[in-house]
Amino acid sequence: MKKGQTDEAVRKAVRQTYGDIATRVSTGCGCAPSGCCSDVSRSASQRGGPRIGYSDEERQGVPEGADMGLGCGNPQAIAELQPGETVLDLGSGGGFDCFLAAKQVGPTGHVIGVDMTPEMVSKARENIEKGGYANVEFRIGEIENLPAADASVDVILSNCVINLSRDKPRVYRETYRVLRPGGRLAIFDVMATAEMPDEVRSDLALHVGCIAGAATMAELRQMLNEVGFEEIRIQPRDESREFIREWAPGANVADYIVSVTVEAVKPGN
């Protein structure tokens, strides 16, 4: 980011970048290094891949194009979803995690995906039709202002999205608001493990690519405590450094960030 750049400018860049990725996936352009992406879009699209914790069965069991490989872990692995639960996914993209959650909560459950990018929401809604999911819906909205009622959700998922927000405390206040008493967070994200050089923090492409905006684990724990969450567990996944190195070749970003699991419970039950 350029010095003095506003939060709105960053939000606009994030929305445009992921909208471009959704459009390119739909048209088959892709975002390979030799493809048709800008540097910013390419940085975002280089995340993920087959090593982030999903089985081949999970990848093959959703509509084509739902899995864009943009995550940094598998929140399903820590969510322990139960039949009948209501789940909300922050930054749902093409709907991959939502469709996996839909199978776990079953026909008596409900899954809501929220994404601020109209192109992503449009693509995800098309995937609902392709897969015949009766218990999934997608809503346009920002994770700082969730389009969901108070105390209406049992579980919140997110996969490498909250780091993109310039107002992370507000995101966690919103998650607390919409969770029912006893509701829980099951999140994969990236956290800063060392002070980033100015050239990393100031790089818009690295921010949109889920690197430059990472908070430290101490900052995250403080945010969650201040909001009121209990049973907070933040676990680094050191094996993630292998694929993180590929997010920005030559920038040594694995020296500064790592993928983590974030679990917490809203008290009340």
Secondary structure in CASP SS format (residue, H / E / C, confidence):
PFRMAT SS
TARGET T0000
AUTHOR 0000-0000-0000
METHOD secondary structure of the structure
MODEL  1
M C 1.00
K C 1.00
K C 1.00
G C 1.00
Q C 1.00
T C 1.00
D H 1.00
E H 1.00
A H 1.00
V H 1.00
R H 1.00
K H 1.00
A H 1.00
V H 1.00
R H 1.00
Q H 1.00
T H 1.00
Y H 1.00
G H 1.00
D H 1.00
I H 1.00
A H 1.00
T H 1.00
R H 1.00
V H 1.00
S H 1.00
T H 1.00
G C 1.00
C C 1.00
G C 1.00
C C 1.00
A C 1.00
P C 1.00
S C 1.00
G C 1.00
C C 1.00
C C 1.00
S C 1.00
D H 1.00
V H 1.00
S H 1.00
R H 1.00
S H 1.00
A H 1.00
S H 1.00
Q C 1.00
R C 1.00
G C 1.00
G C 1.00
P C 1.00
R C 1.00
I C 1.00
G C 1.00
Y C 1.00
S C 1.00
D H 1.00
E H 1.00
E H 1.00
R H 1.00
Q H 1.00
G C 1.00
V C 1.00
P C 1.00
E C 1.00
G C 1.00
A C 1.00
D C 1.00
M C 1.00
G C 1.00
L C 1.00
G C 1.00
C C 1.00
G C 1.00
N C 1.00
P C 1.00
Q H 1.00
A H 1.00
I H 1.00
A H 1.00
E C 1.00
L C 1.00
Q C 1.00
P C 1.00
G C 1.00
E C 1.00
T E 1.00
V E 1.00
L E 1.00
D E 1.00
L E 1.00
G C 1.00
S C 1.00
G C 1.00
G C 1.00
G C 1.00
F H 1.00
D H 1.00
C H 1.00
F H 1.00
L H 1.00
A H 1.00
A H 1.00
K H 1.00
Q H 1.00
V H 1.00
G C 1.00
P C 1.00
T C 1.00
G C 1.00
H E 1.00
V E 1.00
I E 1.00
G E 1.00
V E 1.00
D E 1.00
M C 1.00
T C 1.00
P H 1.00
E H 1.00
M H 1.00
V H 1.00
S H 1.00
K H 1.00
A H 1.00
R H 1.00
E H 1.00
N H 1.00
I H 1.00
E H 1.00
K H 1.00
G H 1.00
G C 1.00
Y C 1.00
A C 1.00
N C 1.00
V E 1.00
E E 1.00
F E 1.00
R E 1.00
I E 1.00
G C 1.00
E E 1.00
I C 1.00
E C 1.00
N E 1.00
L C 1.00
P C 1.00
A C 1.00
A C 1.00
D C 1.00
A C 1.00
S C 1.00
V E 1.00
D E 1.00
V E 1.00
I E 1.00
L E 1.00
S E 1.00
N E 1.00
C C 1.00
V C 1.00
I H 1.00
N H 1.00
L H 1.00
S C 1.00
R C 1.00
D C 1.00
K H 1.00
P H 1.00
R H 1.00
V H 1.00
Y H 1.00
R H 1.00
E H 1.00
T H 1.00
Y H 1.00
R H 1.00
V H 1.00
L E 1.00
R E 1.00
P E 1.00
G E 1.00
G E 1.00
R E 1.00
L E 1.00
A E 1.00
I E 1.00
F E 1.00
D E 1.00
V E 1.00
M E 1.00
A E 1.00
T C 1.00
A C 1.00
E C 1.00
M C 1.00
P C 1.00
D H 1.00
E H 1.00
V H 1.00
R H 1.00
S C 1.00
D C 1.00
L H 1.00
A H 1.00
L H 1.00
H H 1.00
V H 1.00
G C 1.00
C C 1.00
I C 1.00
A C 1.00
G C 1.00
A C 1.00
A C 1.00
T E 1.00
M H 1.00
A H 1.00
E H 1.00
L H 1.00
R H 1.00
Q H 1.00
M H 1.00
L H 1.00
N H 1.00
E H 1.00
V H 1.00
G C 1.00
F C 1.00
E E 1.00
E E 1.00
I E 1.00
R E 1.00
I E 1.00
Q E 1.00
P E 1.00
R E 1.00
D H 1.00
E H 1.00
S H 1.00
R H 1.00
E H 1.00
F H 1.00
I H 1.00
R C 1.00
E C 1.00
W C 1.00
A C 1.00
P C 1.00
G C 1.00
A C 1.00
N C 1.00
V H 1.00
A H 1.00
D H 1.00
Y C 1.00
I E 1.00
V E 1.00
S E 1.00
V E 1.00
T E 1.00
V E 1.00
E E 1.00
A E 1.00
V E 1.00
K C 1.00
P C 1.00
G C 1.00
N C 1.00
END
